């Protein structure tokens, strides 16, 4: 999709100063092709993309061929005929309306009992469909990379659909936020509420306010307006941005969100040029960029006082399981070096973050690690019902100053509890202790909790084992995933109010009620990690990688986010690891580079096609250095009364993220899908059904007693906080052939379709979905390849390695180096460390691998992609007739 001469302009990236105390430090000449405002003129439309596809007649109803049902609109690209296209040659097995049916139902049919279960899936025997004839996700991804990869995506055009999340591209901000920060389900909103109902596309934005900016892109500029603070609209409180129109010689401006006319403060006045643009347009980030930061004044701080730098508190469960497994020793050894890498403000030598330490089982042990002490001091709190912090001075300290005492403590902890027989633990009092410590220090912060079992000791928040697989498939199944609130509900409120984020590292050997234990982390923007049946030699490296990334990553604290919109629509629903006390303010105890919030919009009036739809995400937060800031992201979209425009502007990856988080009733989801597909699908959306089918087979939604309640609850919490890139690869994993790769090339081999049919007995394939990596070895794999990778003569010698899933030796040959390079390259892009599992064809462990082949039938129920398409198309035929 070549949009508006995209990629033709030379990149003009301003140099980033460390601060913008004086706005004049931001200097960039006007880009050659850029007018003012930095979005396209009102009503600019995307160019036509070709002629409509051929039509098939069903009775008296005309419809396109399989894969693009419904009346086509103008400007829809006709896919090429042939193996990867999907209009069929005459006489092909699928030349009938919507294609032939598969013979018989698939086992388990669709989960959730949606209309069209096994009975409706059945049909008379038909010719087998050619898998190459249905839309291919890998082909769509490859085509987008070929068309838009390696190019500069300039954000000066309103309603411009960005490249796919799988495409490598560089962003140049010229008035709209980078798609790394904000992605929409469609870049052309329906102009009326009735049209929105008719088109069935959810209107949503997935916002990742702290997304990582690649090194070759400009970091966000920081604007300091001094004591007066940021300029805002008097009526709607939107912050100054490129959508404000200056009038009356520059003395007033009209708000781009609510149209209110505001006086320009004297200190902000600037003359306009002959085109009505401010003379300092390109000197001020807030007038020419989509994303930037303001330094906040004391009005934005609690109690009108500057905040203190945050604190990290490490809270280690020292019960029998964690001591016996070697986990406590592993954590203590790692912290000695990891604390040197605490995040710090740019330009500072050391981190301002303070650290504290707690160990616990049935009771809590606090440690005084004040730098003046020769030895750390332990203080025990055994009354967990009334939790308090027994010391203030010496609990939260600067690591550099107290390094010797802290290292001494970390040496002693494993020995102190080496002979423990205590197996019971508490959980709620641990979080309460952390919150109280941060309250006493008047700061925000993060708790790192390392817990191995369900909290059964007598204390507030005690949990009982309520796992009951007999409820699966019944009306009461949902109760398994509803947290046991009580004390945890109040705890969540306390944490959010204090800016206390909870990160939970779980090491369970049995049911731990993740739905409840994960409730506080998931509402405080925390992360949850799970290592079942933990063994240091098997899971140790994966855990350490996760811990390192979690401690080191970019983060802000005590955050409040608000999404403002132009007139005619508003933000109504929010999904993510967030807390909401009212209908507008998204509260996050912390916000990091991995967390995304999905926001749904609804109409409350007609939108203007001329002025489009604008939105602004404002995030108020505390930096790791203790400075209060506002991070602003702006985005402008088109509006249209034409269905063809709306569908052409859809973004599949963002749509799938929305559905993954918001789907509660499968029947509603399938009806939505039926309507969506029965209208018009642009090129990138033709694979929408494969993602939806994959979503229906996820652990959260599939009703199977073979999946543990904890695994399903864990998956649900993970998805809730995911950004678009994470949900895309989760729902369509990458299956990469390694046996045919060019070992001299730096590129990762092109993935193939995620189906068993693409595997070959003589091949080696790598599958990754953002959470785990599988290395699949065909039973006829060449011995020389096995030798190069494992240093053993044949596949038969790998029996022992299969039970040590992380064992892939680093060997001095081209094949070994290349595979390790591929795994490393993939891992760097993912939010969590992925455990490598080596799987031999026809071994028992292969079942784990096969459940990720999403185009095939689900192991725990759920249709193949082919069966699902047939089902949906039969539903569409009913709809059309």
C-alpha positions in Angstrom: 0.0 0.0 0.0 1.9 3.0 -1.2 0.2 5.8 0.7 0.7 9.5 -0.1 4.2 9.0 -1.6 5.2 7.2 1.6 8.9 6.6 1.9 9.8 9.1 -0.8 10.9 11.9 1.4 14.4 12.2 2.9 14.4 11.6 6.6 14.9 14.8 8.7 15.4 13.8 12.3 16.2 16.6 14.7 19.1 16.1 17.1 17.9 15.3 20.6 19.1 17.5 23.3 19.2 16.1 26.8 16.5 18.6 27.9 14.5 21.3 26.5 14.4 23.9 29.2 14.4 26.5 26.5 12.1 25.4 23.7 14.5 27.0 21.1 16.8 24.1 21.6 14.4 22.1 19.4 15.5 23.0 15.9 14.4 21.4 12.6 13.7 23.0 9.3 10.3 22.5 7.8 10.3 19.2 5.8 10.0 19.9 2.1 6.6 18.1 1.6 5.1 19.2 4.8 2.4 21.9 5.2 0.7 23.1 8.3 -0.9 21.6 10.2 1.4 18.6 10.0 -1.5 16.3 9.0 -2.9 16.0 5.5 -5.5 18.5 4.3 -9.1 17.7 5.4 -10.7 14.9 3.5 -7.5 13.5 2.0 -8.2 10.0 1.0 -6.0 7.0 0.4 -5.3 6.2 -3.3 -7.2 3.5 -5.0 -5.7 0.1 -4.7 -7.0 -1.6 -7.9 -10.1 -3.3 -9.2 -12.6 -5.3 -7.2 -12.3 -9.1 -7.1 -14.4 -11.4 -9.4 -17.8 -12.3 -8.2 -19.6 -15.6 -7.6 -23.3 -15.9 -7.7 -25.3 -17.7 -5.0 -28.8 -18.1 -6.1 -30.0 -14.5 -6.7 -27.3 -13.1 -4.4 -24.0 -12.0 -5.8 -21.0 -12.5 -3.6 -17.2 -12.7 -4.0 -15.3 -15.9 -3.8 -14.1 -17.6 -0.6 -12.0 -15.4 1.6 -13.6 -12.1 0.5 -17.3 -12.5 1.0 -19.7 -9.6 0.6 -20.3 -6.7 -1.8 -16.9 -5.2 -2.7 -16.3 -1.5 -2.6 -14.1 0.5 -4.9 -10.4 0.4 -4.3 -10.0 -3.2 -3.2 -6.9 -4.9 -4.4 -7.5 -8.1 -6.4 -5.2 -10.8 -5.1 -3.3 -12.7 -7.7 -4.5 -16.1 -8.8 -2.3 -19.1 -8.0 -1.1 -21.0 -5.0 -0.8 -18.1 -2.6 -3.8 -16.1 -3.9 -7.3 -17.0 -3.1 -9.7 -16.5 -6.0 -9.7 -19.9 -7.6 -9.2 -21.2 -11.1 -12.4 -22.5 -12.7 -12.8 -26.2 -11.9 -10.6 -26.1 -8.8 -11.7 -28.0 -5.8 -13.1 -24.8 -4.2 -14.9 -23.3 -7.3 -18.3 -23.9 -5.7 -19.8 -21.0 -3.7 -17.7 -20.5 -0.6 -15.8 -23.7 -1.4 -16.5 -27.3 -0.6 -17.1 -28.6 2.9 -14.7 -30.7 4.9 -15.8 -34.3 5.4 -17.3 -34.6 8.8 -16.9 -32.5 12.0 -13.6 -31.9 13.8 -13.3 -33.4 17.2 -14.3 -31.1 20.0 -15.7 -28.6 17.4 -15.6 -25.0 18.5 -15.1 -24.3 22.2 -17.7 -22.5 24.1 -20.7 -24.0 22.3 -21.2 -21.3 19.8 -24.0 -21.7 17.2 -22.7 -24.2 14.7 -21.2 -26.9 16.8 -20.2 -30.4 15.6 -23.5 -31.1 14.0 -23.4 -28.0 11.8 -19.8 -28.6 10.9 -20.7 -32.0 9.4 -21.3 -32.4 5.7 -21.1 -35.0 2.9 -17.7 -36.1 1.8 -16.1 -33.6 -0.5 -12.9 -33.2 -2.4 -10.1 -32.1 -0.1 -9.4 -28.4 -0.3 -6.0 -27.2 -1.3 -4.4 -25.4 1.8 -2.5 -23.2 -0.5 -5.7 -21.8 -1.9 -6.8 -20.1 1.3 -5.4 -16.8 2.6 -1.9 -17.1 4.1 -0.8 -15.1 7.1 2.9 -15.6 6.3 2.3 -14.4 2.7 0.6 -11.2 3.9 3.4 -10.6 6.4 6.0 -11.2 3.7 4.3 -8.9 1.2 4.0 -6.1 3.7 7.7 -6.4 4.5 8.6 -6.4 0.8 6.4 -3.4 0.2 7.1 -1.3 3.2 10.0 -2.8 5.1 13.2 -0.8 5.5 11.3 2.4 4.7 10.7 5.6 6.6 7.1 5.9 7.8 6.4 9.7 8.0 3.5 10.6 10.3 2.3 13.8 8.5 -0.8 12.2 6.8 -4.0 12.0 8.6 -5.6 8.5 8.7 -2.5 6.8 7.3 -2.5 3.0 7.9 0.9 2.0 9.3 2.9 -1.0 8.2 2.1 -4.3 10.0 3.7 -4.8 13.4 5.8 -7.6 11.9 7.4 -5.2 9.3 10.7 -3.5 10.1 10.4 0.2 9.4 11.6 3.5 10.8 9.2 6.2 12.1 9.7 9.9 11.5 7.3 11.9 13.7 5.8 14.8 11.9 2.6 15.5 13.8 1.0 12.1 14.7 2.2 9.6 17.3 4.3 6.7 16.1 2.4 3.4 15.7 4.8 2.0 18.3 2.9 4.2 20.8 -0.7 4.1 19.3 -2.3 1.7 16.9 -6.0 1.8 15.9 -8.4 -0.9 14.7 -9.3 1.4 11.8 -7.7 4.6 10.5 -11.0 5.8 9.1 -13.8 6.1 11.7 -17.5 5.8 10.6 -19.0 9.3 10.5 -22.2 8.2 12.3 -23.2 5.8 15.1 -25.5 4.0 12.7 -22.7 3.4 10.3 -20.5 2.1 13.1 -23.2 -0.4 14.0 -23.6 -1.4 10.4 -19.8 -1.9 9.8 -19.4 -4.0 13.0 -15.7 -3.0 13.3 -14.9 -2.1 16.9 -13.4 1.4 17.1 -10.4 1.2 19.4 -6.8 2.3 20.0 -4.1 0.2 21.6 -1.8 2.5 23.5 1.7 1.6 24.7 2.7 5.0 26.2 6.2 3.8 27.2 7.0 1.8 24.1 10.7 1.3 23.4 12.0 3.7 20.8 14.6 2.1 18.5 18.1 3.6 18.6 17.8 4.9 15.0 14.7 7.0 16.0 14.6 10.3 17.9 13.8 9.9 21.6 10.9 12.1 22.9 11.7 15.8 23.4 11.2 17.3 26.9 9.5 20.7 27.0 9.8 22.9 30.0 7.4 25.9 30.3 8.7 26.8 33.7 6.4 27.7 36.6 3.4 28.4 34.3 3.3 24.7 33.2 1.9 23.3 29.9 -0.6 25.3 27.9 -4.1 23.7 28.0 -7.5 24.3 26.5 -9.7 26.1 29.1 -12.7 24.0 28.4 -11.6 20.4 27.6 -8.1 20.6 29.2 -6.4 19.1 26.1 -2.7 19.9 26.0 -1.1 22.1 23.3 -0.5 20.0 20.2 -0.3 20.2 16.4 -4.1 20.2 16.1 -4.6 23.6 17.7 -5.3 26.4 15.2 -3.8 29.8 15.9 -5.9 32.8 14.9 -6.2 36.6 15.4 -2.6 37.3 14.6 -1.4 34.6 17.1 -3.2 36.1 20.1 -5.8 33.3 20.3 -6.0 29.6 19.4 -9.0 27.3 18.6 -8.8 23.9 20.3 -8.7 21.0 17.8 -10.7 18.9 20.2 -13.6 21.0 21.5 -13.3 24.1 19.2 -13.1 26.4 22.2 -11.3 29.7 21.4 -8.6 30.4 24.1 -6.3 33.3 24.7 -2.6 32.7 24.1 -0.7 33.4 27.4 1.6 36.5 26.9 4.8 34.4 27.4 3.7 32.0 24.7 2.8 34.5 22.1 4.4 34.3 18.6 3.5 36.0 15.3 2.0 34.1 12.5 3.5 33.8 9.0 1.6 34.6 5.7 0.0 31.1 5.8 -1.3 31.5 9.4 1.4 29.3 11.0 3.4 30.3 14.0 6.9 31.5 13.2 8.3 29.2 15.9 6.4 26.1 14.6 9.5 24.0 14.1 11.2 25.1 17.3 8.4 23.8 19.5 7.9 20.0 19.8 4.3 20.4 21.0 3.4 22.3 17.8 5.0 20.0 15.3 5.3 16.5 16.7 2.9 13.7 17.6 4.7 12.7 20.9 6.6 14.7 23.4 6.9 15.3 27.2 6.2 18.3 29.4 7.9 18.9 32.8 5.0 19.1 35.2 4.7 21.8 37.8 3.9 21.3 41.5 0.2 21.5 40.7 0.5 18.0 39.2 2.2 16.6 42.3 0.6 15.0 45.5 0.2 17.6 48.2 1.9 20.1 45.9 5.3 18.6 46.8 8.0 17.2 44.4 7.9 13.4 44.6 10.7 11.4 46.1 12.6 8.9 43.8 10.9 5.4 43.8 12.0 2.3 45.7 12.4 -1.4 44.8 11.6 -3.9 47.6 12.7 -7.5 47.1 10.4 -9.9 49.1 11.6 -13.5 49.1 9.5 -16.5 50.2 12.0 -18.6 52.3 9.6 -21.5 52.9 10.8 -25.1 52.6 10.1 -25.4 48.8 12.1 -22.4 47.8 15.1 -23.3 50.0 15.1 -26.9 48.8 14.9 -26.0 45.1 17.9 -23.7 45.4 15.8 -20.7 44.4 16.6 -18.5 47.4 20.3 -19.0 46.9 19.9 -18.2 43.1 18.0 -15.0 43.8 20.5 -13.8 46.4 23.5 -14.5 44.2 21.9 -12.7 41.3 20.9 -9.6 43.3 24.6 -8.9 44.2 25.3 -7.9 40.6 21.9 -7.0 39.4 21.4 -4.1 41.8 24.3 -2.4 40.0 22.1 -2.2 36.9 19.0 -0.4 38.4 17.5 2.0 35.9 18.7 5.6 36.1 17.9 8.9 34.5 19.7 9.7 31.3 22.9 11.7 32.1 23.2 10.5 35.7 25.9 8.2 37.0 24.0 6.2 39.6 20.4 5.2 40.1 18.2 7.3 42.5 16.1 4.2 43.2 16.3 3.0 46.8 16.2 -0.7 47.7 14.8 -2.8 50.6 14.7 -6.5 51.6 12.1 -8.7 53.2 12.0 -12.5 53.7 8.9 -14.4 54.8 7.1 -17.7 55.4 4.3 -17.5 58.0 6.0 -14.4 59.5 7.9 -11.5 58.0 11.6 -10.6 58.5 12.6 -7.0 57.7 16.3 -6.0 57.3 18.1 -2.9 58.4 20.9 -2.4 55.9 22.0 1.1 56.8 25.5 1.8 55.4 26.8 2.7 58.9 26.2 -0.9 60.2 28.8 -3.6 60.2 26.2 -6.3 59.9 22.6 -6.3 58.7 20.0 -6.4 61.4 16.8 -8.6 61.2 13.5 -7.5 62.7 10.6 -10.0 62.9 6.9 -9.2 62.6 4.9 -12.3 63.6 1.5 -10.5 64.0 0.6 -10.6 60.3 -3.0 -9.6 61.0 -1.9 -6.0 61.8 1.0 -5.5 59.5 3.4 -2.7 60.2 7.0 -1.8 59.2 9.2 -2.2 62.3 11.9 0.3 61.1 12.0 3.3 58.9 15.6 4.4 59.0 17.8 1.8 57.3 15.1 -0.2 55.5 15.1 1.6 52.2 18.7 2.6 51.2 20.9 3.6 48.3 22.5 0.5 47.0 25.9 2.1 46.2 26.1 3.5 49.8 25.1 0.3 51.5 26.6 -2.2 49.1 28.8 -4.0 51.7 26.0 -4.5 54.2 23.5 -5.6 51.4 26.0 -8.1 50.0 26.6 -9.4 53.5 22.8 -9.9 53.9 22.5 -11.7 50.6 25.3 -14.1 51.6 23.6 -14.9 54.9 19.9 -15.4 53.8 20.3 -18.9 52.3 22.2 -20.1 55.3 19.8 -18.5 57.8 16.9 -20.6 56.5 18.8 -23.7 55.3 17.2 -26.0 57.9 13.7 -24.6 57.7 10.8 -27.1 57.7 8.2 -24.3 57.4 6.0 -24.9 54.3 3.1 -22.5 54.9 3.3 -19.0 53.6 1.3 -15.7 53.8 0.8 -13.4 50.8 -1.5 -10.5 51.5 0.5 -9.3 54.5 3.6 -9.3 52.3 2.1 -6.8 49.9 0.7 -4.8 52.8 4.1 -4.5 54.3 5.5 -3.2 51.0 2.8 -0.6 50.7 3.3 0.5 54.3 7.1 0.9 53.8 6.5 3.1 50.7 3.9 5.2 52.6 6.4 5.8 55.4 9.1 6.8 52.9 6.6 9.0 51.0 7.5 7.4 47.7 6.2 5.2 44.9 7.9 1.9 44.0 7.8 -1.7 43.0 7.5 -4.9 45.0 9.3 -8.0 43.6 7.6 -11.0 45.3 9.0 -14.5 44.9 6.4 -17.0 46.0 6.2 -20.8 45.7 2.8 -21.8 47.0 -0.8 -20.9 47.7 -1.0 -18.8 51.0 -2.6 -21.2 53.5 -1.2 -19.8 56.8 -3.6 -18.1 59.1 -3.5 -14.5 58.0 -5.6 -12.0 56.0 -5.8 -13.1 52.4 -5.6 -16.8 53.3 -6.7 -18.9 50.3 -8.1 -22.4 50.0 -7.8 -24.7 47.1 -11.0 -24.1 45.0 -9.8 -25.8 41.8 -12.7 -27.9 40.6 -12.4 -29.3 37.0 -16.0 -30.6 37.3 -17.0 -27.0 36.7 -15.3 -26.9 33.3 -18.0 -26.7 30.6 -20.7 -25.6 33.0 -22.3 -22.2 33.8 -20.1 -22.1 36.9 -16.8 -22.4 35.0 -16.3 -18.6 35.0 -16.2 -18.7 38.9 -12.8 -20.4 38.6 -11.3 -17.3 37.0 -13.0 -14.8 39.3 -10.6 -13.7 42.1 -11.5 -14.2 45.7 -11.7 -10.5 46.5 -12.2 -9.5 50.1 -8.9 -8.3 51.5 -7.3 -8.2 48.0 -9.7 -5.6 46.7 -8.7 -3.1 49.4 -5.1 -4.0 48.9 -5.3 -3.1 45.2 -6.8 0.3 46.1 -4.0 0.9 48.7 -1.3 0.0 46.1 -2.7 2.2 43.4 -3.1 5.1 45.7 0.6 4.8 46.8 2.0 4.1 43.3 3.0 0.6 44.5 3.4 -1.8 41.6 3.5 -5.5 42.4 5.5 -8.0 40.2 4.9 -11.6 41.1 7.3 -14.4 40.4 5.5 -17.8 41.0 7.2 -21.1 41.4 4.3 -23.5 41.9 4.3 -27.3 42.1 0.5 -27.4 42.3 -2.6 -25.2 42.2 -1.9 -21.7 43.6 -5.0 -19.8 42.5 -3.4 -17.4 40.0 -6.8 -15.8 39.4 -6.6 -14.4 43.0 -2.9 -14.1 43.5 -2.5 -12.3 40.2 -5.3 -9.9 40.9 -3.2 -7.2 42.7 -0.4 -7.4 40.2 -2.8 -7.1 37.3 -4.5 -4.0 38.7 -1.2 -2.3 39.6 0.3 -2.6 36.1 2.6 -5.3 37.5 3.9 -8.4 35.7 3.3 -12.1 36.5 5.9 -14.8 35.8 5.3 -18.5 36.3 7.9 -21.3 36.5 6.0 -24.6 37.2 8.0 -27.3 39.0 11.0 -25.0 39.2 14.5 -26.6 39.0 17.6 -24.4 38.9 19.3 -26.4 36.2 16.1 -26.4 34.0 14.4 -23.0 34.6 17.1 -21.1 36.3 18.4 -19.2 33.3 14.9 -18.3 32.0 14.0 -16.9 35.5 17.2 -14.9 35.8 16.7 -13.4 32.3 13.2 -12.4 33.2 14.3 -10.9 36.6 17.1 -8.9 34.9 14.8 -7.5 32.3 12.2 -6.7 34.9 14.6 -4.8 37.1 16.4 -3.0 34.3 13.5 -1.9 32.0 12.3 1.6 31.4 9.5 2.5 33.8 7.5 5.4 35.3 5.5 5.4 38.6 2.3 6.7 40.1 0.7 7.3 36.7 -2.7 8.6 35.6 -3.7 8.4 31.9 -6.5 10.2 30.3 -7.6 9.8 26.6 -9.3 13.0 25.2 -11.1 13.0 21.9 -12.5 15.5 19.4 -16.3 16.1 19.5 -18.6 13.4 18.2 -16.9 10.4 20.0 -15.4 9.5 23.3 -13.5 6.7 25.1 -15.9 4.4 26.8 -14.1 1.2 27.8 -10.5 0.4 28.9 -8.7 -3.0 29.0 -5.3 -3.7 30.5 -3.3 -4.2 33.7 -4.9 -1.0 35.0 -7.2 0.3 37.8 -10.2 2.6 37.3 -11.8 4.5 40.1 -14.0 6.5 37.7 -15.0 6.3 34.0 -12.2 8.5 32.6 -9.0 8.2 34.6 -6.8 5.2 34.0 -4.7 4.7 37.1 -1.4 2.8 36.9 0.8 2.3 39.9 3.6 2.0 37.3 3.8 2.0 33.6 6.6 0.2 31.7 7.7 -0.4 28.1 5.7 -3.6 27.8 2.3 -2.6 29.1 -0.5 -1.6 26.7 -3.9 -0.3 27.3 -6.7 -1.0 24.8 -9.3 1.8 24.6 -12.7 1.5 22.9 -14.5 4.5 21.5 -18.2 5.1 20.9 -20.0 7.9 19.0 -22.1 10.5 20.7 -22.6 12.6 17.6 -21.8 12.8 13.9 -18.2 13.1 13.0 -17.0 15.6 10.3 -15.4 14.0 7.2 -13.6 17.3 6.7 -12.0 17.7 10.1 -11.6 13.9 10.9 -11.3 12.4 14.4 -8.5 13.4 16.8 -7.4 11.8 20.0 -4.8 12.7 22.7 -3.4 10.4 25.3 -1.9 12.3 28.3 0.1 10.3 30.8 1.1 12.0 34.1 3.9 10.0 35.9 6.9 10.1 38.1 10.3 9.3 36.5 12.9 7.0 38.1 14.7 10.2 39.1 11.7 11.5 41.0 10.6 14.1 38.5 6.9 14.6 37.6 6.2 14.6 33.9 3.4 14.6 31.3 3.9 12.3 28.3 1.6 13.3 25.3 0.7 11.2 22.3 -1.6 12.6 19.6 -3.2 10.9 16.7 -5.6 12.1 13.9 -7.8 9.7 11.8 -10.0 10.1 8.8 -13.8 9.9 9.0 -15.9 8.4 6.2 -19.5 7.6 5.3 -18.3 4.9 2.8 -18.0 1.3 4.1 -15.3 0.5 1.6 -13.1 3.3 3.1 -13.7 2.0 6.6 -12.7 -1.6 5.8 -9.8 -0.5 3.6 -8.4 1.4 6.6 -8.7 -1.5 9.1 -5.6 -2.9 10.9 -5.9 -6.6 11.5 -3.2 -6.8 14.2 -4.9 -4.1 16.3 -8.4 -5.7 15.8 -7.1 -9.0 17.1 -5.6 -7.4 20.1 -8.9 -5.8 20.9 -10.9 -9.0 20.5 -8.3 -11.0 22.6 -8.9 -8.6 25.5 -12.5 -7.9 25.2 -14.0 -11.2 24.2 -16.3 -12.4 27.0 -19.1 -14.1 25.1 -18.1 -16.3 22.2 -21.5 -16.1 20.5 -21.2 -12.3 20.2 -17.7 -12.6 18.9 -18.7 -15.1 16.2 -21.7 -13.0 15.1 -19.3 -10.0 14.9 -16.9 -12.1 12.8 -19.7 -13.2 10.5 -20.8 -9.7 9.8 -17.2 -8.4 9.4 -16.3 -11.1 6.9 -19.6 -10.8 5.0 -18.7 -7.2 4.1 -15.3 -6.5 2.6 -11.8 -7.5 3.6 -8.8 -5.5 2.2 -5.6 -7.4 1.5 -4.1 -7.3 5.0 -7.5 -8.3 6.5 -8.1 -11.4 4.5 -6.3 -13.5 7.2 -8.5 -12.1 9.9 -10.4 -15.4 10.2 -7.2 -17.4 11.0 -6.4 -15.1 13.9 -10.0 -15.3 15.2 -10.0 -19.1 15.0 -6.6 -19.2 16.8 -8.1 -16.9 19.5 -11.0 -19.3 20.0 -8.4 -22.1 20.7 -6.4 -20.2 23.4 -6.2 -21.6 26.9 -8.5 -18.9 28.2 -11.4 -19.7 25.9 -11.0 -23.5 25.3 -13.0 -25.5 27.8 -10.9 -28.5 28.5 -10.1 -30.4 31.7 -6.7 -31.2 30.3 -5.6 -27.6 30.8 -5.0 -26.5 34.4 -7.1 -23.7 35.9 -3.9 -21.9 36.8 -2.5 -22.1 33.3 -5.7 -20.7 31.8 -5.9 -17.9 34.4 -2.2 -17.0 33.8 -2.8 -16.8 30.1 -5.8 -14.5 30.6 -3.8 -12.1 32.7 -0.8 -12.1 30.3 -3.0 -11.3 27.3 -4.8 -8.5 29.1 -1.6 -6.4 29.3 -0.2 -7.3 25.9 0.5 -4.8 23.1 -0.3 -5.5 19.4 3.0 -7.1 18.6 2.7 -9.6 21.4 -0.9 -10.7 20.6 0.0 -11.0 16.9 2.8 -13.6 17.4 0.9 -15.3 20.2 -2.1 -16.0 17.9 0.0 -16.8 14.9 3.4 -18.2 15.9 6.4 -18.1 13.6 7.4 -21.5 12.2 10.8 -21.2 10.7 12.6 -23.9 8.6 16.2 -24.2 9.7 17.4 -27.1 7.6 17.4 -25.1 4.4 18.8 -21.8 5.8 21.8 -20.0 4.3 24.3 -20.1 7.2 26.3 -17.2 5.7 23.3 -14.9 5.7 22.4 -12.7 8.6 18.7 -12.8 7.8 16.3 -15.0 9.7 14.7 -17.5 7.2 11.2 -16.7 6.0 8.5 -18.4 8.2 6.1 -21.0 6.7 2.4 -21.5 7.4 1.8 -22.7 10.9 0.5 -26.2 10.1 1.7 -29.8 10.4 1.5 -30.0 6.6 4.6 -27.7 6.3 6.8 -29.9 8.5 9.1 -32.5 6.8 10.6 -35.6 8.3 14.1 -34.6 7.2 13.7 -31.0 8.5 14.4 -28.9 11.6 11.9 -26.2 12.5 11.9 -23.4 15.1 8.5 -22.3 16.4 8.1 -19.2 18.6 5.1 -17.4 20.0 6.6 -14.8 22.3 6.2 -17.0 25.3 8.2 -20.1 24.3 10.5 -21.5 21.6 10.4 -25.0 20.2 13.1 -26.7 18.2 11.4 -29.5 16.3 13.6 -32.3 14.9 12.2 -34.5 12.1 12.9 -38.2 12.5 14.9 -38.4 9.2 17.0 -35.3 10.1 20.4 -35.6 8.4 23.1 -36.9 10.9 25.6 -34.2 9.9 23.1 -31.5 10.9 22.5 -33.2 14.3 26.3 -33.5 14.8 26.7 -29.8 14.1 23.9 -28.8 16.5 24.3 -31.3 19.3 27.7 -32.8 18.9 26.2 -36.3 18.8 26.3 -38.7 15.8 22.5 -39.1 15.2 19.0 -38.3 16.4 18.9 -41.5 18.5 21.5 -40.2 20.8 19.3 -37.2 21.8 17.0 -39.2 24.1 18.5 -37.7 27.3 18.5 -34.1 26.0 14.8 -34.1 25.4 14.3 -34.2 29.2 16.6 -31.2 29.6 14.6 -28.8 27.5 17.1 -25.9 27.6 20.2 -27.9 26.4 21.3 -26.6 23.0 25.1 -26.6 23.2 27.1 -23.7 21.7 29.4 -25.3 19.2 32.1 -23.9 17.0 30.5 -24.4 13.6 28.3 -22.3 11.2 25.0 -24.1 11.8 25.3 -23.9 15.6 26.3 -20.2 15.5 23.4 -19.4 13.1 20.7 -21.0 15.2 21.9 -19.4 18.4 22.0 -16.1 16.5 18.4 -16.6 15.4 17.2 -17.5 18.9 19.0 -14.5 20.4 17.6 -12.1 17.8 14.0 -13.3 18.4 14.5 -13.2 22.2 15.6 -9.6 22.1 12.2 -8.5 20.6 10.1 -10.3 23.2 8.8 -9.1 26.5 9.7 -12.2 28.5 12.5 -14.8 28.3 11.4 -17.8 26.3 12.3 -21.3 27.4 13.8 -23.4 24.6 12.2 -26.8 24.3 13.8 -29.4 22.0 11.2 -31.7 20.5 11.7 -34.9 18.5 9.1 -36.0 16.0 6.7 -38.7 17.4 8.0 -38.2 21.0 5.5 -37.6 23.7 6.8 -34.0 24.2 5.7 -33.3 20.6 2.1 -32.7 21.8 3.2 -29.5 23.5 4.6 -28.3 20.2 1.6 -29.3 18.1 -0.9 -27.3 20.1 0.8 -24.2 18.7 0.2 -25.2 15.0 -2.8 -22.9 14.9 -3.9 -23.7 11.3 -4.6 -27.3 12.5 -7.3 -28.7 14.7 -6.8 -27.8 18.4 -5.5 -30.5 20.7 -8.0 -29.4 23.4 -10.9 -28.6 21.0 -11.2 -26.1 18.3 -11.4 -26.3 14.5 -8.7 -26.2 11.9 -8.4 -22.9 9.9 -9.9 -24.7 6.8 -12.9 -26.0 8.8 -13.5 -22.7 10.4 -13.5 -20.9 7.0 -16.1 -23.4 5.7 -18.2 -22.8 8.8 -18.1 -19.1 8.6 -18.8 -19.0 4.9 -21.9 -21.2 5.3 -23.0 -18.7 8.0 -22.4 -15.9 5.5 -24.4 -17.7 2.8 -27.3 -17.9 5.2 -26.9 -14.2 6.0 -26.9 -13.2 2.3 -29.8 -15.4 1.4 
